[in-house]
């Protein structure tokens, strides 16, 4: 997964950045105002956010802060013509991982993005599935694979412990109804949906075969 969400209202800069980043191997979704970026962030999964601050409807600082408050930990690089220490401080307090001041050299931006995303590429592979450890995103044969919150947490635990088992007590923590029957139901649904072999070590826990 190499998808970047770009929030930029300047049509020339937005077009230039999109073209430049795609030329360097990234897929770019371009939002021209904050509300559009918010919608994209909820409907799709991204490797990195690249947000301008001063944009219409919903500025980049406030959008990022709200995303962080909602639990979104996608790395974000802020770009802005604001160079005073107060603005920079606010950007980092909103949850930014990096801050680059306009005007900037596109190659410098690329170096910063590559440095950040290189750390995000660590993953665990199992069959056609891949778990990216930093973002906790799961893909199947290169495409994002969506699971319910509970089933995703169970599958992540199984992947992280493969080939060892995960004790039942740990898996029960992911359930609203923390009982063995509810766990068995979720495991069965996972096996059917993912077409993977999840073995029950009776009385102890579960593991990927």
PyMOL commands that set and color helices and strands:
alter all, ss='L'
color gray80, all
select helices_A, chain A and resi 11-23+34-43+60-69+85-93+106-121+149-161+168-172+180-194
alter helices_A, ss='H'
color red, helices_A
select strands_A, chain A and resi 3-7+27-31+48-52+76-80+98-101+123-126+129-132+138-140+143-144+166-167+198-201+205-208
alter strands_A, ss='S'
color yellow, strands_A
deselect
rebuild
show_as cartoon
